C-alpha cells in the first residue's frame, strides 16, 4: 500500500523541480547556463527544422497541389454563378501552394521556430 504513495510523492517532487526556474549563478562577466546552451539549442532547432518540419511542409505542398487545390477549384467553380467572387481561387492557391512552398523552400533554417 505504501508504494503508490512513494511513487506519487516522487512524481510530485520531480514535477516541482522540473518546473522551477533555474537561478542565475553566473558572476559578472561569466555567461549564464542559457547563454552557454544557446549554440546547442540552435543546432537542435536547425535539425528539427531540416529533418522534420521541412519534409512535413513538402508533404503539405504535395497534398495541397494534388488533392486540395483541384477539389477546392471544383467547389469554387460550382459556386461561381452564385458568389461571383474570383478572389476565392487566388486565396486557395495561396493557402495550398504558395504558403507551403515558402515555408519549405524559401525561409531561412531555424526561422519561425519561436516555440522551440
Buried (B, 14 or more C-beta within 10 A) or exposed (E): EEEEEEEEEEEEEEEEEEEEEEEEEEEEEEEEEEEEEEEEEEEBBBEBBEEEBBEEBBEBBEEBBEEBBEEBBEEBEEEEEEEEEEEBBEEBBEBBBBBBBEBBEEEEEBEEEEEE
